[in-house]
């Protein structure tokens, strides 16, 4: 039932059905109006014609009037004879002759002869005899009939009424003819309506078919199908509309292709950009975002699209203010899964040709490294200034004291000169370290690589530190230490720059000795781990707090600044060691806890050598 109602609803909602129904109703209305007018005219014409057929001829009325005017003994018989002789019209059912005194003098119906001599009761007859004017009526009394009452005048004057003749005629035949004519007209109307309905369906179908095809083509275009064309059936207005629609379809297809091409080009550009891009509508809601922006903000596309741009960027300023001011801002993105990222955000408006602002574009540029470099440079300059100012201040103070006469004191003067020499050497060491780091940063530091048995190389360096203890030439003459070796007997051949790698090991050993307690043990291990050889140096010193472990390889960073400066450190040794190890494609790191000593690890690439790789010198 629902399906039937749906079909009926679709049928009656169709413009094809509506046109057919309207055309058919207009045709029926026209036929009915014409039919009603025709029937009315035919009825009037038939009544008028019937009236003329029952009209008593003047010769008869003259005879009747003459008899009434000279009324005598046998007048009634003569009057009856006259009307009986005339009564040849089959439609006339009754004729009555009345004198001017309203007395019935003759009747056509023999059964009504008893009425002769009686006064007539019909008011219309009385009116005719008194006024001399004819009266004609159509009466529906147990059948349709017409009553015609004509005055009978005698003498020379037409107004001298001597009586009236009453004629009654049946109109059944007239109305039967009218009914037959109406039925014939109704049948013709139904046939015309049926033919009109068929014709209206054909015409409406001819009109609506191009419209339906254009509708279907419009739906196809909306779905992206431009392959079909609207068929042109004629060169009328619908045909012209179909041609225009086909032209529009072609232009829309070209425009869509250009738009798709531009969109693909834009998507390609956005996806390959190293900067993040966010596009927002004029209300400030994000509608376009590229992958780099999602990566910068560490969010998913579904969480960004439709959201206010200020909320996406984590700003307190409203989206409208950001779009209106178009200012450049710095956005800091914090995430639990990665380090802090610093983004430079710049805004620009999207304007139409008319100048209407339809949205804005925000470009995100990663300035994290730049910011870090700037901060590092500032910190570096500050550290260098501070490190140079301290010895220079000391030098100035001692030189001023010497200049003011302290050089004459044989006890104080040598001490002051010794301090100035130490501070000068300290500055020279720091400047040399800075120059070394600068050369490494610029990539101009040359590496003199050679294959070395790392076991023998480390042993040679440790022998030197053992000799320092034995000859008592270490920096702190009161401090004693012991070096424990766990190097193994396997020959581990690595390709290194011996001078630079010796500088690294010397730096770590010196730190271990400085921060170890008197009589402490320094353990040096050398192990092979898959494709790497790892050298570790452990001490029993105060250790390094966990919070400082990630910063000890930064330039000028000291855990205990006062103690390090007192022991003559520059704060660059570990930074230089890191640069050297990484230049060897290795890695350096530390493991420590406060109060439990520290262990520094150096990992270098290692490839095991077979006996065929060995060679003998000739």
C-alpha positions as CSV (number, residue, x, y, z in Angstrom):
1,X,0.0,0.0,0.0
2,X,2.8,2.4,0.8
3,X,4.4,1.6,-2.5
4,X,1.2,2.3,-4.3
5,X,0.8,5.6,-2.4
6,X,4.3,6.5,-3.2
7,X,3.8,5.8,-6.9
8,X,0.5,7.8,-6.9
9,X,2.2,10.7,-5.1
10,X,5.0,10.7,-7.6
11,X,2.6,10.5,-10.5
12,X,0.4,13.4,-9.3
13,X,3.5,15.4,-8.4
14,X,4.8,15.0,-11.9
15,X,4.6,18.1,-14.1
16,X,3.6,15.7,-17.0
17,X,0.5,14.7,-15.1
18,X,-0.2,18.3,-14.0
19,X,0.0,19.6,-17.6
20,X,-2.2,16.8,-18.9
21,X,-4.8,17.4,-16.1
22,X,-4.8,21.2,-16.6
23,X,-5.1,20.8,-20.4
24,X,-7.9,18.3,-20.0
25,X,-9.8,20.4,-17.5
26,X,-9.5,23.5,-19.7
27,X,-10.8,21.5,-22.6
28,X,-13.7,20.1,-20.6
29,X,-14.5,23.6,-19.2
30,X,-14.4,25.0,-22.8
31,X,-16.7,22.2,-24.1
32,X,-19.1,22.6,-21.2
33,X,-19.3,26.4,-21.6
34,X,-19.9,26.0,-25.4
35,X,-22.3,23.1,-24.8
36,X,-24.3,25.1,-22.2
37,X,-24.5,28.1,-24.6
38,X,-25.4,25.9,-27.5
39,X,-28.1,24.0,-25.6
40,X,-29.5,27.2,-24.3
41,X,-29.7,28.7,-27.7
42,X,-31.1,25.5,-29.2
43,X,-33.8,25.4,-26.4
44,X,-34.8,29.0,-27.1
45,X,-34.8,28.4,-30.8
46,X,-36.9,25.2,-30.4
47,X,-39.4,26.9,-28.1
48,X,-39.7,29.8,-30.5
49,X,-40.1,27.5,-33.4
50,X,-42.7,25.4,-31.5
51,X,-44.5,28.6,-30.6
52,X,-44.8,29.5,-34.2
53,X,-46.1,26.0,-35.2
54,X,-49.0,26.2,-32.8
55,X,-49.9,29.7,-33.7
56,X,-53.5,29.8,-35.0
57,X,-53.5,31.1,-38.6
58,X,-55.1,34.6,-39.0
59,X,-57.8,33.1,-41.3
60,X,-59.0,30.9,-38.5
61,X,-58.9,33.6,-35.9
62,X,-60.7,35.9,-38.2
63,X,-63.5,33.4,-38.7
64,X,-63.7,32.8,-35.0
65,X,-63.7,36.5,-34.3
66,X,-66.4,37.1,-36.9
67,X,-68.6,34.4,-35.3
68,X,-68.1,35.9,-31.8
69,X,-68.8,39.4,-33.1
70,X,-72.2,38.3,-34.6
71,X,-73.1,35.8,-31.9
72,X,-76.4,34.0,-32.6
73,X,-78.2,30.8,-32.0
74,X,-76.0,28.4,-33.9
75,X,-72.7,30.3,-33.2
76,X,-71.4,27.7,-30.8
77,X,-71.8,24.9,-33.3
78,X,-70.1,26.9,-36.0
79,X,-67.2,27.8,-33.6
80,X,-66.8,24.1,-32.7
81,X,-66.8,23.1,-36.4
82,X,-64.1,25.7,-37.2
83,X,-61.7,24.6,-34.5
84,X,-62.4,20.9,-35.2
85,X,-61.6,21.5,-38.9
86,X,-58.4,23.2,-37.9
87,X,-57.3,20.8,-35.3
88,X,-54.8,19.0,-37.6
89,X,-51.7,19.7,-35.5
90,X,-50.8,16.6,-33.5
91,X,-48.9,18.6,-30.9
92,X,-52.1,20.6,-30.0
93,X,-54.0,18.8,-27.3
94,X,-56.7,21.4,-26.6
95,X,-58.3,24.5,-28.1
96,X,-60.8,26.6,-26.3
97,X,-62.7,29.7,-27.6
98,X,-63.8,32.3,-25.1
99,X,-65.9,35.3,-25.7
100,X,-65.2,38.7,-24.2
101,X,-67.4,37.9,-21.2
102,X,-65.1,34.9,-20.3
103,X,-67.7,32.4,-21.3
104,X,-66.5,29.2,-23.1
105,X,-68.0,29.0,-26.6
106,X,-66.1,26.1,-28.2
107,X,-63.7,23.3,-27.3
108,X,-61.7,21.0,-29.5
109,X,-62.0,18.1,-27.1
110,X,-65.4,16.4,-27.5
111,X,-65.2,15.1,-24.0
112,X,-65.2,18.6,-22.7
113,X,-68.4,19.9,-24.4
114,X,-70.1,20.1,-21.1
115,X,-67.9,23.1,-20.4
116,X,-69.5,25.2,-23.1
117,X,-71.4,28.0,-21.7
118,X,-69.4,28.0,-18.4
119,X,-67.3,30.9,-17.3
120,X,-63.6,30.3,-17.6
121,X,-61.6,30.2,-14.3
122,X,-58.1,30.7,-15.9
123,X,-56.8,34.1,-14.9
124,X,-54.5,34.3,-18.0
125,X,-57.5,34.0,-20.2
126,X,-59.3,36.8,-18.3
127,X,-56.2,38.9,-18.7
128,X,-56.1,38.4,-22.5
129,X,-59.8,39.2,-22.9
130,X,-59.5,42.3,-20.8
131,X,-56.2,43.6,-22.2
132,X,-56.2,42.2,-25.7
133,X,-52.6,41.1,-25.3
134,X,-51.4,37.6,-26.2
135,X,-50.0,35.4,-23.4
136,X,-47.6,32.5,-24.0
137,X,-46.4,30.2,-21.2
138,X,-44.5,26.9,-20.9
139,X,-46.1,24.9,-18.1
140,X,-44.7,21.8,-16.4
141,X,-47.8,20.2,-15.0
142,X,-47.7,16.4,-15.3
143,X,-45.8,16.9,-18.5
144,X,-44.3,19.8,-20.4
145,X,-46.7,21.8,-22.5
146,X,-47.1,25.3,-23.9
147,X,-50.2,27.5,-23.4
148,X,-50.8,30.2,-26.0
149,X,-53.7,32.6,-25.4
150,X,-54.4,34.9,-28.3
151,X,-57.0,37.7,-28.4
152,X,-59.7,37.6,-31.0
153,X,-60.6,41.1,-32.3
154,X,-63.5,42.0,-34.5
155,X,-64.4,45.0,-36.6
156,X,-62.0,47.5,-38.0
157,X,-60.1,48.1,-34.7
158,X,-57.5,45.7,-33.6
159,X,-58.1,46.6,-30.0
160,X,-61.8,45.6,-30.1
161,X,-61.5,42.3,-28.3
162,X,-64.4,39.9,-28.9
163,X,-62.9,37.0,-27.1
164,X,-59.8,34.8,-26.9
165,X,-58.6,31.5,-28.2
166,X,-56.8,29.2,-25.7
167,X,-54.3,26.7,-27.3
168,X,-52.6,24.1,-25.3
169,X,-49.8,22.0,-27.0
170,X,-47.5,19.2,-25.7
171,X,-43.8,20.0,-25.9
172,X,-42.7,16.5,-25.1
173,X,-41.3,16.0,-28.6
174,X,-39.4,19.3,-28.3
175,X,-37.8,18.4,-25.0
176,X,-37.1,14.8,-26.3
177,X,-35.3,16.3,-29.2
178,X,-33.4,18.6,-26.8
179,X,-32.5,15.7,-24.5
180,X,-31.3,13.6,-27.5
181,X,-29.3,16.6,-28.7
182,X,-27.8,17.1,-25.2
183,X,-26.9,13.4,-24.9
184,X,-25.3,13.5,-28.3
185,X,-23.4,16.5,-27.3
186,X,-22.4,14.9,-24.0
187,X,-21.1,11.8,-25.9
188,X,-19.2,14.0,-28.2
189,X,-17.8,15.9,-25.2
190,X,-16.7,12.7,-23.6
191,X,-15.0,11.6,-26.8
192,X,-13.4,15.0,-27.2
193,X,-12.3,14.9,-23.6
194,X,-10.8,11.5,-24.1
195,X,-9.0,12.6,-27.2
196,X,-8.0,15.8,-25.5
197,X,-6.6,13.8,-22.6
198,X,-4.6,11.6,-24.9
199,X,-3.4,14.6,-26.9
200,X,-2.6,16.5,-23.7
201,X,-0.5,13.6,-22.4
202,X,1.4,13.5,-25.7
203,X,1.9,17.2,-25.7
204,X,2.9,17.4,-22.0
205,X,5.2,14.4,-22.5
206,X,6.8,16.2,-25.5
207,X,7.3,19.2,-23.2
208,X,8.5,17.4,-20.1
209,X,10.8,14.8,-21.7
210,X,13.5,17.4,-22.4
211,X,13.0,18.8,-18.9
212,X,13.4,15.3,-17.3
213,X,16.5,14.7,-19.4
214,X,17.9,18.0,-18.3
215,X,17.1,17.1,-14.7
216,X,18.8,13.8,-15.0
217,X,21.8,15.4,-16.6
218,X,21.9,18.0,-13.8
219,X,22.0,15.1,-11.3
220,X,24.8,13.4,-13.2
221,X,26.7,16.7,-13.3
222,X,26.2,17.0,-9.5
223,X,27.7,13.5,-9.2
224,X,30.6,14.4,-11.4
225,X,29.4,12.6,-14.6
226,X,29.8,14.9,-17.6
227,X,29.7,12.2,-20.3
228,X,26.1,12.5,-21.4
229,X,24.4,15.3,-23.4
230,X,20.7,16.4,-23.4
231,X,19.0,15.2,-26.7
232,X,17.6,18.1,-28.8
233,X,14.2,17.3,-30.2
234,X,13.3,20.6,-31.8
235,X,14.5,24.1,-32.4
236,X,11.9,25.7,-30.2
237,X,12.5,27.3,-26.8
238,X,13.0,23.9,-25.1
239,X,15.5,23.0,-27.8
240,X,17.4,26.2,-27.3
241,X,17.3,25.6,-23.5
242,X,18.7,22.1,-24.1
243,X,21.6,23.5,-26.3
244,X,22.3,26.1,-23.6
245,X,22.3,23.3,-21.0
246,X,24.8,21.2,-23.0
247,X,27.0,24.3,-23.4
248,X,26.8,24.9,-19.7
249,X,27.6,21.3,-19.0
250,X,30.8,21.5,-21.1
251,X,31.8,24.7,-19.4
252,X,31.1,23.3,-15.9
253,X,33.2,20.2,-16.8
254,X,36.1,22.4,-18.0
255,X,35.8,24.5,-14.9
256,X,35.7,21.5,-12.7
257,X,38.7,20.0,-14.4
258,X,40.6,23.2,-13.9
259,X,39.4,23.4,-10.3
260,X,40.4,19.8,-9.6
261,X,43.8,20.4,-11.3
262,X,44.3,23.5,-9.1
263,X,43.2,21.6,-6.0
264,X,45.6,18.7,-6.8
265,X,48.4,21.2,-7.4
266,X,47.6,23.0,-4.2
267,X,47.3,19.7,-2.3
268,X,50.7,18.7,-3.7
269,X,52.2,22.0,-2.8
270,X,50.7,21.9,0.7
271,X,51.8,18.3,1.3
272,X,55.4,18.9,0.2
273,X,55.8,22.2,2.1
274,X,58.2,22.2,5.0
275,X,56.0,24.8,6.7
276,X,52.6,24.1,8.2
277,X,49.6,25.8,6.7
278,X,46.2,26.4,8.3
279,X,43.3,28.0,6.3
280,X,40.3,29.4,8.1
281,X,36.9,30.8,7.0
282,X,35.8,34.3,7.8
283,X,34.5,33.1,11.1
284,X,37.9,31.8,12.1
285,X,37.1,28.1,11.8
286,X,39.8,25.9,10.3
287,X,38.8,24.3,6.9
288,X,42.2,23.3,5.4
289,X,45.3,21.9,7.1
290,X,48.3,20.3,5.6
291,X,50.2,17.3,7.1
292,X,53.2,19.4,8.2
293,X,50.9,21.6,10.4
294,X,49.4,18.4,11.9
295,X,52.9,17.2,12.7
296,X,53.9,20.5,14.2
297,X,50.8,20.7,16.4
298,X,50.8,16.9,17.1
299,X,47.1,16.6,16.4
300,X,44.8,14.7,14.0
301,X,42.9,16.3,11.1
302,X,39.5,15.4,12.5
303,X,40.4,17.3,15.7
304,X,41.3,20.5,13.8
305,X,38.7,20.8,11.0
306,X,35.9,23.1,12.0
307,X,37.6,24.3,15.2
308,X,38.5,28.0,15.9
309,X,42.1,28.7,14.8
310,X,42.9,30.3,18.1
311,X,41.9,27.2,19.9
312,X,44.0,25.0,17.6
313,X,47.0,27.2,18.2
314,X,46.4,27.4,21.9
315,X,46.1,31.2,22.0
316,X,44.0,33.4,24.3
317,X,43.4,35.9,21.6
318,X,40.1,35.5,19.6
319,X,40.1,34.2,16.1
320,X,38.5,37.5,14.8
321,X,41.3,39.5,16.4
322,X,44.0,37.2,14.8
323,X,42.4,37.6,11.4
324,X,41.9,41.4,11.7
325,X,45.3,42.3,13.1
326,X,47.3,39.9,10.9
327,X,50.2,40.1,13.3
328,X,53.1,37.6,13.6
329,X,53.2,35.6,16.8
330,X,55.4,32.9,18.3
331,X,53.5,29.7,19.3
332,X,55.0,27.2,21.8
333,X,53.8,23.6,21.4
334,X,54.2,21.4,24.4
335,X,53.7,17.6,24.0
336,X,54.4,14.8,26.4
337,X,55.8,12.6,23.6
338,X,58.4,15.0,22.3
339,X,60.4,18.1,23.1
340,X,59.0,21.6,23.2
341,X,58.5,23.1,19.6
342,X,58.6,26.8,18.9
343,X,56.6,27.9,15.8
344,X,56.5,31.3,14.1
345,X,52.9,32.0,12.9
346,X,52.1,34.6,10.3
347,X,48.6,35.5,9.1
348,X,47.4,36.8,5.8
349,X,43.8,37.5,4.5
350,X,42.0,35.7,1.7
351,X,40.2,38.4,-0.3
352,X,37.8,38.1,-3.3
353,X,38.0,40.4,-6.3
354,X,35.4,42.6,-4.7
355,X,37.5,43.0,-1.6
356,X,35.3,40.8,0.6
357,X,37.4,38.9,3.2
358,X,36.4,35.3,2.9
359,X,39.0,33.9,5.3
360,X,42.7,33.8,6.3
361,X,45.8,31.7,6.0
362,X,48.2,31.0,8.8
363,X,51.7,29.8,7.9
364,X,53.6,27.9,10.7
365,X,57.4,27.9,10.5
366,X,59.5,25.8,12.8
367,X,62.0,28.1,14.5
368,X,62.9,25.7,17.3
369,X,66.5,25.1,16.1
370,X,66.9,28.8,15.2
371,X,65.6,29.8,18.7
372,X,67.9,27.2,20.3
373,X,70.8,28.4,18.2
374,X,70.1,32.0,19.1
375,X,69.8,31.1,22.8
376,X,73.0,29.0,22.5
377,X,74.8,31.8,20.9
378,X,73.6,34.2,23.6
379,X,74.6,31.8,26.3
380,X,77.9,31.1,24.6
381,X,78.7,34.8,24.4
382,X,77.7,35.2,28.0
383,X,79.7,32.2,29.1
384,X,82.8,33.3,27.2
385,X,82.5,36.8,28.5
386,X,82.1,35.5,32.0
387,X,85.0,33.0,31.7
388,X,87.4,35.6,30.2
389,X,86.3,38.3,32.7
390,X,87.2,36.2,35.7
391,X,90.9,35.6,34.9
392,X,91.2,39.1,33.4
393,X,89.8,40.6,36.7
394,X,92.4,38.5,38.6
395,X,95.2,39.6,36.3
396,X,94.2,43.2,36.6
397,X,94.1,43.0,40.4
398,X,97.5,41.3,40.7
399,X,99.1,43.6,38.1
400,X,97.8,46.7,39.8
401,X,99.2,45.4,43.1
402,X,102.5,44.7,41.5
403,X,102.5,48.2,39.9
404,X,101.7,49.8,43.2
405,X,105.0,48.3,44.7
406,X,104.3,44.7,45.4
407,X,107.0,43.7,42.9
408,X,109.5,45.0,45.5
409,X,108.4,42.4,48.1
410,X,110.5,39.3,47.5
411,X,107.9,37.1,49.2
412,X,104.7,38.4,47.5
413,X,105.9,39.2,44.1
414,X,106.7,35.6,43.0
415,X,103.3,34.4,44.2
416,X,101.5,37.2,42.2
417,X,103.5,36.4,39.1
418,X,102.7,32.7,39.5
419,X,99.0,33.5,39.7
420,X,99.1,35.8,36.6
421,X,101.0,33.0,34.7
422,X,98.4,30.4,35.7
423,X,95.5,32.7,34.7
424,X,97.2,33.5,31.4
425,X,97.7,29.8,30.7
426,X,94.1,29.2,31.6
427,X,92.8,31.8,29.1
428,X,95.1,30.4,26.4
429,X,93.7,26.9,27.0
430,X,90.2,28.2,26.8
431,X,90.9,30.1,23.6
432,X,92.5,27.0,22.1
433,X,89.5,24.9,23.1
434,X,87.2,27.5,21.5
435,X,89.3,27.5,18.3
436,X,89.1,23.7,18.2
437,X,85.3,23.7,18.7
438,X,85.0,26.4,16.0
439,X,87.0,24.4,13.5
440,X,84.8,21.3,14.3
441,X,81.6,23.3,13.9
442,X,82.8,24.6,10.5
443,X,83.9,21.2,9.4
444,X,87.5,22.3,8.7
445,X,89.1,20.2,11.4
446,X,91.1,17.5,9.6
447,X,91.0,13.9,10.8
448,X,94.3,11.9,10.5
449,X,92.8,8.4,10.7
450,X,94.8,5.2,11.1
451,X,94.1,1.7,12.2
452,X,95.1,1.2,15.8
453,X,94.8,-1.7,18.3
454,X,92.6,0.0,20.8
455,X,93.8,-2.3,23.6
456,X,97.4,-1.1,23.2
457,X,96.4,2.5,22.6
458,X,94.4,2.7,25.9
459,X,97.1,0.9,27.8
460,X,99.7,3.4,26.5
461,X,97.5,6.3,27.8
462,X,96.9,4.6,31.2
463,X,100.7,3.8,31.6
464,X,101.3,7.6,31.4
465,X,98.8,8.3,34.2
466,X,100.4,5.5,36.2
467,X,103.8,7.2,35.7
468,X,102.3,10.5,36.9
469,X,101.4,8.8,40.2
470,X,104.8,7.2,40.6
471,X,106.8,10.4,39.8
472,X,104.4,12.5,42.0
473,X,103.8,15.1,39.2
474,X,100.1,15.2,39.3
475,X,98.2,18.4,39.7
476,X,97.1,17.7,43.3
477,X,100.3,16.3,45.0
478,X,98.3,15.2,48.0
479,X,95.8,13.0,46.1
480,X,96.6,9.4,45.3
481,X,94.6,7.1,43.0
482,X,94.7,3.6,41.5
483,X,93.8,2.6,38.0
484,X,92.1,-0.7,37.5
485,X,92.3,-2.2,34.0
486,X,89.8,-4.6,32.5
487,X,90.9,-4.4,28.9
488,X,91.1,-8.1,27.9
489,X,93.6,-9.7,25.6
490,X,91.7,-9.5,22.3
491,X,93.1,-7.2,19.7
492,X,90.4,-4.6,18.8
493,X,91.4,-2.7,15.6
494,X,89.6,0.6,15.1
495,X,90.3,3.5,12.7
496,X,90.9,6.7,14.8
497,X,92.8,9.9,14.9
498,X,95.2,9.0,17.7
499,X,95.9,12.6,18.8
500,X,92.3,13.6,19.1
501,X,91.2,10.4,20.7
502,X,94.0,10.7,23.2
503,X,92.7,14.2,24.0
504,X,89.3,12.7,24.7
505,X,90.6,10.0,27.0
506,X,92.9,12.4,28.7
507,X,90.1,14.8,29.4
508,X,87.9,12.0,31.0
509,X,90.8,10.6,33.0
510,X,91.7,14.0,34.3
511,X,88.1,14.7,35.4
512,X,88.0,11.2,37.1
513,X,91.2,12.0,38.9
514,X,90.0,15.5,39.9
515,X,86.6,14.5,41.3
516,X,87.7,11.1,42.9
517,X,88.5,11.0,46.6
518,X,92.1,10.5,47.8
519,X,93.0,6.9,47.3
520,X,90.1,6.3,44.9
521,X,90.0,3.6,42.2
522,X,89.4,4.5,38.6
523,X,88.2,1.5,36.6
524,X,88.8,1.4,32.8
525,X,87.0,-1.3,30.8
526,X,87.1,-2.2,27.1
527,X,84.5,-4.6,25.7
528,X,83.3,-5.5,22.2
529,X,79.5,-5.4,21.6
530,X,78.4,-6.5,18.1
531,X,79.7,-3.9,15.7
532,X,80.9,-1.5,18.3
533,X,83.8,-1.4,20.8
534,X,82.9,0.4,24.1
535,X,85.4,2.1,26.4
536,X,84.2,2.9,29.9
537,X,85.9,5.0,32.6
538,X,84.4,4.8,36.1
539,X,85.4,6.9,39.2
540,X,84.3,6.9,42.9
541,X,83.7,10.6,43.1
542,X,80.7,12.6,44.2
543,X,78.7,11.7,41.1
544,X,76.5,13.9,38.9
545,X,72.9,14.6,39.7
546,X,70.4,13.0,37.3
547,X,69.0,16.4,36.3
548,X,72.5,17.5,35.0
549,X,73.4,14.3,33.1
550,X,71.8,15.6,29.8
551,X,73.7,18.9,30.0
552,X,77.3,17.9,31.0
553,X,78.4,17.8,27.3
554,X,77.1,21.4,26.7
555,X,79.7,24.1,26.3
556,X,80.7,25.9,29.5
557,X,78.3,23.8,31.6
558,X,79.5,22.8,35.1
559,X,77.8,20.9,37.7
560,X,79.7,22.5,40.5
561,X,80.9,25.8,39.0
562,X,82.9,27.1,42.0
563,X,84.8,23.8,42.4
564,X,85.5,23.4,38.7
565,X,86.8,27.0,38.3
566,X,89.0,26.5,41.3
567,X,90.5,23.4,39.7
568,X,91.2,25.3,36.5
569,X,88.5,23.8,34.2
570,X,87.2,25.7,31.2
571,X,83.9,23.9,30.8
572,X,84.7,22.9,27.2
573,X,86.5,19.6,27.7
574,X,83.5,17.3,27.5
575,X,82.0,19.4,24.6
576,X,85.2,18.9,22.7
577,X,85.2,15.2,23.5
578,X,81.7,14.8,22.2
579,X,82.6,16.6,18.9
580,X,85.6,14.3,18.5
581,X,83.8,11.1,19.2
582,X,80.9,12.0,16.9
583,X,83.4,12.9,14.2
584,X,84.5,9.3,14.5
585,X,80.9,8.2,14.0
586,X,80.8,7.1,17.6
587,X,78.8,8.1,20.7
588,X,79.7,9.3,24.2
589,X,77.5,9.4,27.2
590,X,77.6,9.2,31.0
591,X,75.8,7.3,33.8
592,X,75.9,8.6,37.3
593,X,74.0,9.2,40.5
594,X,74.8,11.7,43.1
595,X,77.2,10.3,45.7
596,X,78.0,7.0,43.8
597,X,80.6,8.1,41.3
598,X,80.3,8.5,37.5
599,X,80.9,6.3,34.5
600,X,81.7,7.7,31.0
601,X,81.2,5.5,27.9
602,X,82.8,5.9,24.5
603,X,81.4,3.7,21.7
604,X,83.3,3.5,18.4
605,X,82.4,1.6,15.2
606,X,84.3,-1.8,15.0
607,X,84.7,-4.4,12.2
608,X,86.3,-7.7,13.1
609,X,89.3,-8.6,10.9
610,X,89.9,-12.1,9.7
611,X,93.3,-13.7,9.3
612,X,93.3,-13.0,5.6
613,X,93.0,-9.3,6.4
614,X,96.2,-9.3,8.4
615,X,99.4,-8.4,6.7
616,X,103.1,-8.5,7.4
617,X,105.4,-5.7,6.9
618,X,108.2,-6.5,4.4
